Amino acid sequence: MQLELGKYKHKYQIRVRNFEVDSQGIVHNAIYLEYCETGRVEYIRELGFKLLPGGVFDNGVKVMVKRNEITYHYPARIDDLIDIYTRISFIKNSSFCFEHLLINPETNKIYCYNRSIQVNLNSDTNLPERIAEKYRKLFMDFEGKDIEVIEE
């Protein structure tokens, strides 16, 4: 896999904790999705939004995960450092895609790659609706030339 880390404008580092490993001494496969979620939350924080006590951001946006794809490359173990690289690779009408690369910063080994399709929902009806222009612009400004805008 060719690394294109220059496309990732956000990085957050975590350390594997003892309760995240399984009986084989490696991070359980489901935990990597939690790491990716952590990357997404920190990405949104970097854009200037605050997480409220109820667990939602103060921007009023409601999204749901439509699809997760993950490819595992190398197992993480207890106390390993993990750099979570996060980007939005494309934005459509009501959906957008977060991509994550999880890498060991000491060895440069790739733990996994994740693509997560998110759908913007109307907060009253829970039906998909177009992403507001101010958020589309915010994503495009943050990502620069590395985001694809797909008009449907």
N, CA, C and O atoms as a GROMACS GRO file, in nm:
protein
  608
    1MET      N    1   0.085  -0.119   0.000
    1MET     CA    2   0.000   0.000   0.000
    1MET      C    3   0.088   0.124   0.000
    1MET      O    4   0.177   0.138   0.084
    2GLN      N    5   0.064   0.212  -0.094
    2GLN     CA    6   0.141   0.335  -0.103
    2GLN      C    7   0.081   0.439  -0.008
    2GLN      O    8  -0.038   0.470  -0.015
    3LEU      N    9   0.165   0.492   0.080
    3LEU     CA   10   0.118   0.592   0.174
    3LEU      C   11   0.116   0.730   0.109
    3LEU      O   12   0.213   0.772   0.047
    4GLU      N   13   0.004   0.797   0.123
    4GLU     CA   14  -0.008   0.934   0.076
    4GLU      C   15  -0.046   1.020   0.197
    4GLU      O   16  -0.152   1.081   0.200
    5LEU      N   17   0.044   1.022   0.295
    5LEU     CA   18   0.014   1.092   0.419
    5LEU      C   19  -0.006   1.241   0.399
    5LEU      O   20  -0.071   1.306   0.481
    6GLY      N   21   0.049   1.296   0.291
    6GLY     CA   22   0.030   1.438   0.263
    6GLY      C   23  -0.115   1.477   0.242
    6GLY      O   24  -0.152   1.594   0.257
    7LYS      N   25  -0.200   1.379   0.207
    7LYS     CA   26  -0.342   1.406   0.188
    7LYS      C   27  -0.418   1.415   0.320
    7LYS      O   28  -0.531   1.464   0.324
    8TYR      N   29  -0.356   1.369   0.428
    8TYR     CA   30  -0.422   1.367   0.559
    8TYR      C   31  -0.385   1.492   0.636
    8TYR      O   32  -0.269   1.511   0.673
    9LYS      N   33  -0.482   1.577   0.659
    9LYS     CA   34  -0.458   1.705   0.728
    9LYS      C   35  -0.472   1.693   0.879
    9LYS      O   36  -0.442   1.788   0.951
   10HIS      N   37  -0.517   1.579   0.926
   10HIS     CA   38  -0.540   1.562   1.070
   10HIS      C   39  -0.471   1.435   1.120
   10HIS      O   40  -0.476   1.330   1.056
   11LYS      N   41  -0.407   1.448   1.237
   11LYS     CA   42  -0.344   1.333   1.301
   11LYS      C   43  -0.369   1.341   1.451
   11LYS      O   44  -0.361   1.448   1.511
   12TYR      N   45  -0.399   1.227   1.510
   12TYR     CA   46  -0.421   1.217   1.654
   12TYR      C   47  -0.354   1.090   1.702
   12TYR      O   48  -0.364   0.986   1.638
   13GLN      N   49  -0.285   1.098   1.814
   13GLN     CA   50  -0.211   0.981   1.863
   13GLN      C   51  -0.275   0.922   1.988
   13GLN      O   52  -0.319   0.994   2.078
   14ILE      N   53  -0.279   0.790   1.992
   14ILE     CA   54  -0.329   0.718   2.110
   14ILE      C   55  -0.229   0.606   2.141
   14ILE      O   56  -0.139   0.576   2.063
   15ARG      N   57  -0.249   0.546   2.258
   15ARG     CA   58  -0.167   0.432   2.299
   15ARG      C   59  -0.261   0.317   2.331
   15ARG      O   60  -0.364   0.337   2.395
   16VAL      N   61  -0.226   0.196   2.286
   16VAL     CA   62  -0.308   0.078   2.310
   16VAL      C   63  -0.312   0.049   2.460
   16VAL      O   64  -0.208   0.044   2.526
   17ARG      N   65  -0.433   0.032   2.511
   17ARG     CA   66  -0.453   0.003   2.654
   17ARG      C   67  -0.475  -0.146   2.676
   17ARG      O   68  -0.513  -0.219   2.584
   18ASN      N   69  -0.452  -0.190   2.797
   18ASN     CA   70  -0.454  -0.334   2.826
   18ASN      C   71  -0.588  -0.400   2.795
   18ASN      O   72  -0.591  -0.516   2.754
   19PHE      N   73  -0.698  -0.330   2.814
   19PHE     CA   74  -0.830  -0.391   2.793
   19PHE      C   75  -0.873  -0.394   2.646
   19PHE      O   76  -0.982  -0.441   2.614
   20GLU      N   77  -0.787  -0.344   2.556
   20GLU     CA   78  -0.819  -0.345   2.414
   20GLU      C   79  -0.760  -0.466   2.340
   20GLU      O   80  -0.786  -0.486   2.222
   21VAL      N   81  -0.681  -0.545   2.412
   21VAL     CA   82  -0.621  -0.663   2.348
   21VAL      C   83  -0.700  -0.788   2.382
   21VAL      O   84  -0.767  -0.796   2.485
   22ASP      N   85  -0.691  -0.886   2.292
   22ASP     CA   86  -0.764  -1.011   2.312
   22ASP      C   87  -0.672  -1.117   2.372
   22ASP      O   88  -0.560  -1.087   2.414
   23SER      N   89  -0.719  -1.240   2.374
   23SER     CA   90  -0.642  -1.349   2.436
   23SER      C   91  -0.514  -1.382   2.360
   23SER      O   92  -0.427  -1.451   2.412
   24GLN      N   93  -0.502  -1.332   2.237
   24GLN     CA   94  -0.380  -1.353   2.159
   24GLN      C   95  -0.277  -1.242   2.183
   24GLN      O   96  -0.166  -1.247   2.130
   25GLY      N   97  -0.315  -1.144   2.264
   25GLY     CA   98  -0.224  -1.034   2.295
   25GLY      C   99  -0.220  -0.925   2.190
   25GLY      O  100  -0.131  -0.840   2.192
   26ILE      N  101  -0.318  -0.926   2.097
   26ILE     CA  102  -0.325  -0.821   1.994
   26ILE      C  103  -0.456  -0.745   2.009
   26ILE      O  104  -0.552  -0.794   2.069
   27VAL      N  105  -0.459  -0.625   1.953
   27VAL     CA  106  -0.581  -0.544   1.959
   27VAL      C  107  -0.692  -0.619   1.886
   27VAL      O  108  -0.675  -0.666   1.774
   28HIS      N  109  -0.806  -0.630   1.953
   28HIS     CA  110  -0.922  -0.696   1.894
   28HIS      C  111  -0.966  -0.618   1.770
   28HIS      O  112  -0.963  -0.495   1.768
   29ASN      N  113  -1.007  -0.691   1.666
   29ASN     CA  114  -1.040  -0.627   1.538
   29ASN      C  115  -1.145  -0.516   1.550
   29ASN      O  116  -1.137  -0.417   1.477
   30ALA      N  117  -1.243  -0.530   1.638
   30ALA     CA  118  -1.348  -0.428   1.651
   30ALA      C  119  -1.295  -0.298   1.711
   30ALA      O  120  -1.352  -0.192   1.687
   31ILE      N  121  -1.188  -0.304   1.786
   31ILE     CA  122  -1.133  -0.186   1.852
   31ILE      C  123  -1.079  -0.086   1.750
   31ILE      O  124  -1.080   0.034   1.775
   32TYR      N  125  -1.031  -0.135   1.637
   32TYR     CA  126  -0.978  -0.044   1.535
   32TYR      C  127  -1.086   0.054   1.488
   32TYR      O  128  -1.056   0.169   1.457
   33LEU      N  129  -1.212   0.008   1.481
   33LEU     CA  130  -1.321   0.099   1.444
   33LEU      C  131  -1.342   0.206   1.551
   33LEU      O  132  -1.378   0.319   1.519
   34GLU      N  133  -1.319   0.170   1.677
   34GLU     CA  134  -1.326   0.270   1.784
   34GLU      C  135  -1.214   0.373   1.768
   34GLU      O  136  -1.236   0.492   1.789
   35TYR      N  137  -1.096   0.327   1.730
   35TYR     CA  138  -0.986   0.420   1.707
   35TYR      C  139  -1.021   0.516   1.593
   35TYR      O  140  -0.992   0.636   1.602
   36CYS      N  141  -1.082   0.463   1.487
   36CYS     CA  142  -1.123   0.549   1.376
   36CYS      C  143  -1.227   0.651   1.420
   36CYS      O  144  -1.223   0.767   1.378
   37GLU      N  145  -1.321   0.608   1.503
   37GLU     CA  146  -1.421   0.700   1.557
   37GLU      C  147  -1.354   0.811   1.638
   37GLU      O  148  -1.393   0.927   1.630
   38THR      N  149  -1.253   0.774   1.716
   38THR     CA  150  -1.178   0.874   1.792
   38THR      C  151  -1.115   0.974   1.696
   38THR      O  152  -1.117   1.095   1.722
   39GLY      N  153  -1.059   0.926   1.586
   39GLY     CA  154  -1.002   1.015   1.486
   39GLY      C  155  -1.105   1.111   1.428
   39GLY      O  156  -1.076   1.229   1.409
   40ARG      N  157  -1.225   1.061   1.401
   40ARG     CA  158  -1.332   1.146   1.347
   40ARG      C  159  -1.373   1.254   1.447
   40ARG      O  160  -1.390   1.370   1.411
   41VAL      N  161  -1.388   1.215   1.573
   41VAL     CA  162  -1.428   1.312   1.676
   41VAL      C  163  -1.322   1.420   1.689
   41VAL      O  164  -1.355   1.539   1.696
   42GLU      N  165  -1.196   1.381   1.693
   42GLU     CA  166  -1.088   1.480   1.707
   42GLU      C  167  -1.076   1.568   1.582
   42GLU      O  168  -1.041   1.685   1.593
   43TYR      N  169  -1.105   1.512   1.466
   43TYR     CA  170  -1.106   1.590   1.342
   43TYR      C  171  -1.212   1.701   1.352
   43TYR      O  172  -1.183   1.818   1.324
   44ILE      N  173  -1.334   1.665   1.394
   44ILE     CA  174  -1.442   1.763   1.406
   44ILE      C  175  -1.407   1.868   1.512
   44ILE      O  176  -1.438   1.986   1.496
   45ARG      N  177  -1.344   1.825   1.621
   45ARG     CA  178  -1.298   1.921   1.722
   45ARG      C  179  -1.200   2.020   1.662
   45ARG      O  180  -1.206   2.140   1.690
   46GLU      N  181  -1.109   1.970   1.580
   46GLU     CA  182  -1.011   2.060   1.518
   46GLU      C  183  -1.077   2.163   1.428
   46GLU      O  184  -1.023   2.272   1.409
   47LEU      N  185  -1.193   2.129   1.373
   47LEU     CA  186  -1.267   2.225   1.291
   47LEU      C  187  -1.337   2.331   1.376
   47LEU      O  188  -1.399   2.423   1.322
   48GLY      N  189  -1.328   2.317   1.509
   48GLY     CA  190  -1.379   2.423   1.597
   48GLY      C  191  -1.507   2.391   1.671
   48GLY      O  192  -1.563   2.480   1.736
   49PHE      N  193  -1.555   2.269   1.664
   49PHE     CA  194  -1.679   2.234   1.731
   49PHE      C  195  -1.652   2.170   1.866
   49PHE      O  196  -1.550   2.105   1.887
   50LYS      N  197  -1.747   2.190   1.957
   50LYS     CA  198  -1.734   2.135   2.092
   50LYS      C  199  -1.830   2.018   2.112
   50LYS      O  200  -1.943   2.020   2.064
   51LEU      N  201  -1.783   1.918   2.183
   51LEU     CA  202  -1.867   1.804   2.218
   51LEU      C  203  -1.948   1.841   2.341
   51LEU      O  204  -1.892   1.880   2.443
   52LEU      N  205  -2.079   1.830   2.331
   52LEU     CA  206  -2.169   1.864   2.442
   52LEU      C  207  -2.183   1.747   2.538
   52LEU      O  208  -2.152   1.634   2.502
   53PRO      N  209  -2.230   1.773   2.660
   53PRO     CA  210  -2.245   1.666   2.760
   53PRO      C  211  -2.330   1.548   2.712
   53PRO      O  212  -2.309   1.436   2.758
   54GLY      N  213  -2.424   1.572   2.623
   54GLY     CA  214  -2.509   1.463   2.572
   54GLY      C  215  -2.442   1.377   2.467
   54GLY      O  216  -2.501   1.280   2.419
   55GLY      N  217  -2.318   1.411   2.430
   55GLY     CA  218  -2.244   1.329   2.335
   55GLY      C  219  -2.255   1.373   2.190
   55GLY      O  220  -2.205   1.304   2.101
   56VAL      N  221  -2.319   1.488   2.163
   56VAL     CA  222  -2.328   1.540   2.027
   56VAL      C  223  -2.250   1.671   2.020
   56VAL      O  224  -2.222   1.734   2.121
   57PHE      N  225  -2.215   1.710   1.898
   57PHE     CA  226  -2.142   1.835   1.879
   57PHE      C  227  -2.237   1.954   1.879
   57PHE      O  228  -2.357   1.940   1.854
   58ASP      N  229  -2.182   2.071   1.907
   58ASP     CA  230  -2.262   2.193   1.918
   58ASP      C  231  -2.303   2.252   1.784
   58ASP      O  232  -2.358   2.362   1.782
   59ASN      N  233  -2.277   2.184   1.673
   59ASN     CA  234  -2.315   2.237   1.542
   59ASN      C  235  -2.454   2.194   1.498
   59ASN      O  236  -2.503   2.240   1.394
   60GLY      N  237  -2.520   2.106   1.573
   60GLY     CA  238  -2.655   2.063   1.540
   60GLY      C  239  -2.663   1.962   1.428
   60GLY      O  240  -2.772   1.920   1.391
   61VAL      N  241  -2.550   1.921   1.373
   61VAL     CA  242  -2.548   1.825   1.263
   61VAL      C  243  -2.568   1.685   1.319
   61VAL      O  244  -2.514   1.648   1.423
   62LYS      N  245  -2.648   1.608   1.247
   62LYS     CA  246  -2.673   1.469   1.285
   62LYS      C  247  -2.632   1.380   1.169
   62LYS      O  248  -2.683   1.393   1.058
   63VAL      N  249  -2.540   1.290   1.195
   63VAL     CA  250  -2.494   1.198   1.092
   63VAL      C  251  -2.502   1.055   1.143
   63VAL      O  252  -2.505   1.031   1.264
   64MET      N  253  -2.505   0.962   1.050
   64MET     CA  254  -2.499   0.820   1.086
   64MET      C  255  -2.398   0.752   0.995
   64MET      O  256  -2.376   0.794   0.882
   65VAL      N  257  -2.339   0.647   1.047
   65VAL     CA  258  -2.248   0.568   0.967
   65VAL      C  259  -2.331   0.479   0.877
   65VAL      O  260  -2.414   0.401   0.924
   66LYS      N  261  -2.309   0.490   0.748
   66LYS     CA  262  -2.380   0.407   0.649
   66LYS      C  263  -2.300   0.280   0.617
   66LYS      O  264  -2.357   0.173   0.596
   67ARG      N  265  -2.167   0.296   0.612
   67ARG     CA  266  -2.085   0.182   0.573
   67ARG      C  267  -1.944   0.201   0.629
   67ARG      O  268  -1.890   0.312   0.629
   68ASN      N  269  -1.886   0.093   0.677
   68ASN     CA  270  -1.746   0.089   0.719
   68ASN      C  271  -1.675  -0.021   0.642
   68ASN      O  272  -1.725  -0.133   0.633
   69GLU      N  273  -1.560   0.012   0.587
   69GLU     CA  274  -1.473  -0.088   0.523
   69GLU      C  275  -1.338  -0.077   0.591
   69GLU      O  276  -1.284   0.033   0.606
   70ILE      N  277  -1.283  -0.189   0.632
   70ILE     CA  278  -1.155  -0.186   0.699
   70ILE      C  279  -1.066  -0.296   0.644
   70ILE      O  280  -1.109  -0.410   0.623
   71THR      N  281  -0.942  -0.262   0.621
   71THR     CA  282  -0.841  -0.356   0.577
   71THR      C  283  -0.731  -0.359   0.682
   71THR      O  284  -0.670  -0.256   0.711
   72TYR      N  285  -0.708  -0.476   0.738
   72TYR     CA  286  -0.607  -0.492   0.842
   72TYR      C  287  -0.474  -0.530   0.778
   72TYR      O  288  -0.469  -0.612   0.687
   73HIS      N  289  -0.366  -0.470   0.828
   73HIS     CA  290  -0.233  -0.498   0.774
   73HIS      C  291  -0.138  -0.558   0.876
   73HIS      O  292  -0.063  -0.650   0.844
   74TYR      N  293  -0.141  -0.507   0.998
   74TYR     CA  294  -0.044  -0.549   1.098
   74TYR      C  295  -0.108  -0.536   1.236
   74TYR      O  296  -0.176  -0.437   1.262
   75PRO      N  297  -0.090  -0.633   1.324
   75PRO     CA  298  -0.157  -0.626   1.455
   75PRO      C  299  -0.088  -0.530   1.552
   75PRO      O  300   0.034  -0.530   1.565
   76ALA      N  301  -0.168  -0.451   1.620
   76ALA     CA  302  -0.117  -0.365   1.727
   76ALA      C  303  -0.120  -0.444   1.857
   76ALA      O  304  -0.204  -0.533   1.876
   77ARG      N  305  -0.028  -0.411   1.945
   77ARG     CA  306  -0.017  -0.481   2.074
   77ARG      C  307  -0.019  -0.380   2.187
   77ARG      O  308  -0.006  -0.260   2.166
   78ILE      N  309  -0.037  -0.431   2.307
   78ILE     CA  310  -0.046  -0.346   2.425
   78ILE      C  311   0.072  -0.249   2.431
   78ILE      O  312   0.186  -0.287   2.408
   79ASP      N  313   0.040  -0.124   2.461
   79ASP     CA  314   0.134  -0.014   2.480
   79ASP      C  315   0.190   0.042   2.350
   79ASP      O  316   0.269   0.136   2.354
   80ASP      N  317   0.152  -0.014   2.233
   80ASP     CA  318   0.194   0.045   2.105
   80ASP      C  319   0.134   0.184   2.092
   80ASP      O  320   0.022   0.209   2.136
   81LEU      N  321   0.208   0.274   2.030
   81LEU     CA  322   0.153   0.403   1.990
   81LEU      C  323   0.087   0.386   1.854
   81LEU      O  324   0.134   0.309   1.770
   82ILE      N  325  -0.022   0.458   1.835
   82ILE     CA  326  -0.092   0.456   1.706
   82ILE      C  327  -0.120   0.600   1.664
   82ILE      O  328  -0.183   0.675   1.738
   83ASP      N  329  -0.071   0.637   1.547
   83ASP     CA  330  -0.108   0.764   1.486
   83ASP      C  331  -0.230   0.739   1.400
   83ASP      O  332  -0.228   0.655   1.310
   84ILE      N  333  -0.338   0.812   1.429
   84ILE     CA  334  -0.462   0.801   1.353
   84ILE      C  335  -0.466   0.918   1.256
   84ILE      O  336  -0.487   1.033   1.297
   85TYR      N  337  -0.448   0.891   1.130
   85TYR     CA  338  -0.457   0.993   1.026
   85TYR      C  339  -0.601   0.992   0.974
   85TYR      O  340  -0.655   0.887   0.941
   86THR      N  341  -0.661   1.111   0.965
   86THR     CA  342  -0.802   1.123   0.926
   86THR      C  343  -0.817   1.229   0.818
   86THR      O  344  -0.754   1.335   0.824
   87ARG      N  345  -0.901   1.198   0.721
   87ARG     CA  346  -0.935   1.296   0.617
   87ARG      C  347  -1.076   1.271   0.567
   87ARG      O  348  -1.132   1.162   0.586
   88ILE      N  349  -1.133   1.371   0.504
   88ILE     CA  350  -1.256   1.353   0.428
   88ILE      C  351  -1.214   1.349   0.282
   88ILE      O  352  -1.162   1.447   0.229
   89SER      N  353  -1.236   1.235   0.218
   89SER     CA  354  -1.187   1.218   0.082
   89SER      C  355  -1.287   1.262  -0.025
   89SER      O  356  -1.247   1.305  -0.133
   90PHE      N  357  -1.416   1.251   0.006
   90PHE     CA  358  -1.515   1.302  -0.089
   90PHE      C  359  -1.640   1.348  -0.015
   90PHE      O  360  -1.669   1.305   0.097
   91ILE      N  361  -1.712   1.435  -0.083
   91ILE     CA  362  -1.840   1.483  -0.032
   91ILE      C  363  -1.938   1.480  -0.148
   91ILE      O  364  -1.910   1.527  -0.258
   92LYS      N  365  -2.055   1.423  -0.119
   92LYS     CA  366  -2.163   1.418  -0.218
   92LYS      C  367  -2.276   1.507  -0.169
   92LYS      O  368  -2.252   1.601  -0.092
   93ASN      N  369  -2.397   1.480  -0.213
   93ASN     CA  370  -2.513   1.559  -0.174
   93ASN      C  371  -2.539   1.549  -0.024
   93ASN      O  372  -2.534   1.649   0.047
   94SER      N  373  -2.567   1.427   0.024
   94SER     CA  374  -2.599   1.408   0.166
   94SER      C  375  -2.498   1.318   0.237
   94SER      O  376  -2.513   1.290   0.356
   95SER      N  377  -2.396   1.274   0.166
   95SER     CA  378  -2.300   1.183   0.227
   95SER      C  379  -2.157   1.232   0.205
   95SER      O  380  -2.130   1.314   0.118
   96PHE      N  381  -2.068   1.178   0.287
   96PHE     CA  382  -1.926   1.208   0.273
   96PHE      C  383  -1.847   1.090   0.329
   96PHE      O  384  -1.901   1.005   0.398
   97CYS      N  385  -1.718   1.087   0.297
   97CYS     CA  386  -1.636   0.973   0.333
   97CYS      C  387  -1.516   1.015   0.418
   97CYS      O  388  -1.434   1.097   0.376
   98PHE      N  389  -1.509   0.958   0.538
   98PHE     CA  390  -1.388   0.969   0.619
   98PHE      C  391  -1.296   0.854   0.580
   98PHE      O  392  -1.341   0.741   0.562
   99GLU      N  393  -1.168   0.883   0.567
   99GLU     CA  394  -1.067   0.780   0.549
   99GLU      C  395  -0.969   0.791   0.665
   99GLU      O  396  -0.937   0.899   0.713
  100HIS      N  397  -0.922   0.674   0.708
  100HIS     CA  398  -0.827   0.668   0.819
  100HIS      C  399  -0.712   0.575   0.785
  100HIS      O  400  -0.732   0.470   0.724
  101LEU      N  401  -0.594   0.616   0.823
  101LEU     CA  402  -0.477   0.530   0.824
  101LEU      C  403  -0.428   0.524   0.967
  101LEU      O  404  -0.404   0.627   1.029
  102LEU      N  405  -0.412   0.404   1.020
  102LEU     CA  406  -0.358   0.385   1.155
  102LEU      C  407  -0.218   0.328   1.140
  102LEU      O  408  -0.199   0.221   1.083
  103ILE      N  409  -0.121   0.401   1.192
  103ILE     CA  410   0.020   0.370   1.168
  103ILE      C  411   0.097   0.375   1.299
  103ILE      O  412   0.071   0.458   1.386
  104ASN      N  413   0.193   0.285   1.312
  104ASN     CA  414   0.285   0.290   1.425
  104ASN      C  415   0.391   0.396   1.393
  104ASN      O  416   0.465   0.380   1.295
  105PRO      N  417   0.401   0.503   1.473
  105PRO     CA  418   0.495   0.610   1.441
  105PRO      C  419   0.642   0.571   1.461
  105PRO      O  420   0.732   0.638   1.410
  106GLU      N  421   0.664   0.464   1.535
  106GLU     CA  422   0.803   0.422   1.560
  106GLU      C  423   0.856   0.329   1.452
  106GLU      O  424   0.975   0.332   1.421
  107THR      N  425   0.768   0.246   1.393
  107THR     CA  426   0.811   0.149   1.292
  107THR      C  427   0.757   0.181   1.153
  107THR      O  428   0.803   0.123   1.054
  108ASN      N  429   0.660   0.272   1.145
  108ASN     CA  430   0.589   0.306   1.021
  108ASN      C  431   0.506   0.191   0.965
  108ASN      O  432   0.463   0.196   0.850
  109LYS      N  433   0.484   0.088   1.045
  109LYS     CA  434   0.397  -0.021   0.999
  109LYS      C  435   0.252   0.028   1.001
  109LYS      O  436   0.210   0.099   1.093
  110ILE      N  437   0.178  -0.011   0.900
  110ILE     CA  438   0.037   0.025   0.890
  110ILE      C  439  -0.044  -0.081   0.965
  110ILE      O  440  -0.033  -0.200   0.937
  111TYR      N  441  -0.123  -0.035   1.060
  111TYR     CA  442  -0.212  -0.127   1.131
  111TYR      C  443  -0.335  -0.156   1.046
  111TYR      O  444  -0.373  -0.272   1.026
  112CYS      N  445  -0.399  -0.048   0.995
  112CYS     CA  446  -0.517  -0.069   0.912
  112CYS      C  447  -0.550   0.056   0.833
  112CYS      O  448  -0.499   0.165   0.860
  113TYR      N  449  -0.638   0.036   0.737
  113TYR     CA  450  -0.694   0.144   0.656
  113TYR      C  451  -0.846   0.131   0.665
  113TYR      O  452  -0.900   0.020   0.655
  114ASN      N  453  -0.914   0.244   0.683
  114ASN     CA  454  -1.060   0.243   0.698
  114ASN      C  455  -1.123   0.349   0.611
  114ASN      O  456  -1.073   0.461   0.600
  115ARG      N  457  -1.235   0.313   0.549
  115ARG     CA  458  -1.323   0.409   0.480
  115ARG      C  459  -1.458   0.402   0.548
  115ARG      O  460  -1.512   0.293   0.567
  116SER      N  461  -1.511   0.516   0.586
  116SER     CA  462  -1.639   0.521   0.656
  116SER      C  463  -1.730   0.622   0.586
  116SER      O  464  -1.703   0.742   0.586
  117ILE      N  465  -1.838   0.571   0.528
  117ILE     CA  466  -1.935   0.658   0.461
  117ILE      C  467  -2.034   0.708   0.566
  117ILE      O  468  -2.096   0.628   0.637
  118GLN      N  469  -2.049   0.838   0.575
  118GLN     CA  470  -2.138   0.903   0.671
  118GLN      C  471  -2.252   0.969   0.594
  118GLN      O  472  -2.230   1.024   0.486
  119VAL      N  473  -2.372   0.965   0.650
  119VAL     CA  474  -2.488   1.028   0.586
  119VAL      C  475  -2.542   1.136   0.679
  119VAL      O  476  -2.564   1.114   0.798
  120ASN      N  477  -2.562   1.254   0.622
  120ASN     CA  478  -2.619   1.366   0.695
  120ASN      C  479  -2.771   1.346   0.705
  120ASN      O  480  -2.838   1.320   0.605
  121LEU      N  481  -2.825   1.359   0.826
  121LEU     CA  482  -2.968   1.338   0.848
  121LEU      C  483  -3.038   1.465   0.893
  121LEU      O  484  -2.979   1.548   0.962
  122ASN      N  485  -3.163   1.479   0.852
  122ASN     CA  486  -3.249   1.584   0.906
  122ASN      C  487  -3.274   1.548   1.052
  122ASN      O  488  -3.314   1.436   1.082
  123SER      N  489  -3.251   1.642   1.143
  123SER     CA  490  -3.261   1.611   1.286
  123SER      C  491  -3.403   1.581   1.331
  123SER      O  492  -3.422   1.520   1.437
  124ASP      N  493  -3.504   1.622   1.254
  124ASP     CA  494  -3.642   1.594   1.292
  124ASP      C  495  -3.695   1.465   1.231
  124ASP      O  496  -3.764   1.388   1.298
  125THR      N  497  -3.663   1.442   1.103
  125THR     CA  498  -3.721   1.327   1.032
  125THR      C  499  -3.628   1.205   1.027
  125THR      O  500  -3.672   1.094   0.997
  126ASN      N  501  -3.500   1.226   1.056
  126ASN     CA  502  -3.398   1.120   1.044
  126ASN      C  503  -3.382   1.070   0.901
  126ASN      O  504  -3.334   0.959   0.880
  127LEU      N  505  -3.422   1.150   0.804
  127LEU     CA  506  -3.404   1.116   0.663
  127LEU      C  507  -3.282   1.191   0.608
  127LEU      O  508  -3.250   1.300   0.655
  128PRO      N  509  -3.214   1.132   0.509
  128PRO     CA  510  -3.098   1.201   0.451
  128PRO      C  511  -3.137   1.337   0.395
  128PRO      O  512  -3.244   1.354   0.336
  129GLU      N  513  -3.048   1.434   0.416
  129GLU     CA  514  -3.068   1.566   0.356
  129GLU      C  515  -2.933   1.625   0.317
  129GLU      O  516  -2.829   1.588   0.372
  130ARG      N  517  -2.936   1.715   0.221
  130ARG     CA  518  -2.814   1.777   0.170
  130ARG      C  519  -2.734   1.839   0.284
  130ARG      O  520  -2.788   1.901   0.375
  131ILE      N  521  -2.604   1.819   0.276
  131ILE     CA  522  -2.513   1.879   0.374
  131ILE      C  523  -2.516   2.030   0.353
  131ILE      O  524  -2.502   2.078   0.240
  132ALA      N  525  -2.534   2.105   0.460
  132ALA     CA  526  -2.542   2.250   0.452
  132ALA      C  527  -2.418   2.309   0.386
  132ALA      O  528  -2.307   2.258   0.404
  133GLU      N  529  -2.437   2.415   0.309
  133GLU     CA  530  -2.327   2.476   0.235
  133GLU      C  531  -2.213   2.520   0.326
  133GLU      O  532  -2.096   2.508   0.289
  134LYS      N  533  -2.245   2.570   0.446
  134LYS     CA  534  -2.137   2.615   0.534
  134LYS      C  535  -2.047   2.499   0.576
  134LYS      O  536  -1.927   2.519   0.595
  135TYR      N  537  -2.102   2.378   0.590
  135TYR     CA  538  -2.020   2.262   0.626
  135TYR      C  539  -1.945   2.208   0.505
  135TYR      O  540  -1.831   2.162   0.517
  136ARG      N  541  -2.009   2.212   0.389
  136ARG     CA  542  -1.941   2.171   0.266
  136ARG      C  543  -1.817   2.259   0.246
  136ARG      O  544  -1.708   2.209   0.215
  137LYS      N  545  -1.836   2.390   0.263
  137LYS     CA  546  -1.725   2.484   0.247
  137LYS      C  547  -1.618   2.460   0.353
  137LYS      O  548  -1.499   2.464   0.322
  138LEU      N  549  -1.659   2.436   0.476
  138LEU     CA  550  -1.564   2.410   0.583
  138LEU      C  551  -1.478   2.288   0.552
  138LEU      O  552  -1.356   2.293   0.567
  139PHE      N  553  -1.540   2.179   0.507
  139PHE     CA  554  -1.466   2.059   0.470
  139PHE      C  555  -1.371   2.086   0.353
  139PHE      O  556  -1.255   2.046   0.355
  140MET      N  557  -1.423   2.156   0.252
  140MET     CA  558  -1.342   2.183   0.133
  140MET      C  559  -1.224   2.275   0.166
  140MET      O  560  -1.114   2.254   0.115
  141ASP      N  561  -1.246   2.374   0.250
  141ASP     CA  562  -1.137   2.463   0.289
  141ASP      C  563  -1.031   2.388   0.369
  141ASP      O  564  -0.912   2.409   0.350
  142PHE      N  565  -1.074   2.300   0.459
  142PHE     CA  566  -0.980   2.225   0.543
  142PHE      C  567  -0.900   2.125   0.459
  142PHE      O  568  -0.779   2.113   0.477
  143GLU      N  569  -0.967   2.054   0.370
  143GLU     CA  570  -0.902   1.949   0.291
  143GLU      C  571  -0.829   2.003   0.169
  143GLU      O  572  -0.738   1.937   0.118
  144GLY      N  573  -0.867   2.120   0.121
  144GLY     CA  574  -0.802   2.176   0.004
  144GLY      C  575  -0.825   2.093  -0.122
  144GLY      O  576  -0.935   2.042  -0.144
  145LYS      N  577  -0.722   2.079  -0.202
  145LYS     CA  578  -0.734   2.009  -0.331
  145LYS      C  579  -0.753   1.859  -0.316
  145LYS      O  580  -0.780   1.790  -0.414
  146ASP      N  581  -0.738   1.806  -0.194
  146ASP     CA  582  -0.742   1.661  -0.175
  146ASP      C  583  -0.882   1.606  -0.147
  146ASP      O  584  -0.895   1.488  -0.116
  147ILE      N  585  -0.986   1.689  -0.156
  147ILE     CA  586  -1.122   1.641  -0.140
  147ILE      C  587  -1.192   1.643  -0.277
  147ILE      O  588  -1.179   1.739  -0.353
  148GLU      N  589  -1.264   1.538  -0.306
  148GLU     CA  590  -1.339   1.530  -0.430
  148GLU      C  591  -1.484   1.569  -0.399
  148GLU      O  592  -1.546   1.517  -0.307
  149VAL      N  593  -1.537   1.662  -0.478
  149VAL     CA  594  -1.676   1.702  -0.464
  149VAL      C  595  -1.753   1.637  -0.578
  149VAL      O  596  -1.726   1.662  -0.695
  150ILE      N  597  -1.851   1.554  -0.540
  150ILE     CA  598  -1.929   1.480  -0.638
  150ILE      C  599  -2.072   1.532  -0.635
  150ILE      O  600  -2.144   1.510  -0.538
  151GLU      N  601  -2.112   1.601  -0.738
  151GLU     CA  602  -2.248   1.655  -0.747
  151GLU      C  603  -2.338   1.549  -0.809
  151GLU      O  604  -2.309   1.494  -0.915
  152GLU      N  605  -2.447   1.522  -0.739
  152GLU     CA  606  -2.541   1.420  -0.788
  152GLU      C  607  -2.668   1.484  -0.836
  152GLU      O  608  -2.760   1.415  -0.880
   0.00000   0.00000   0.00000
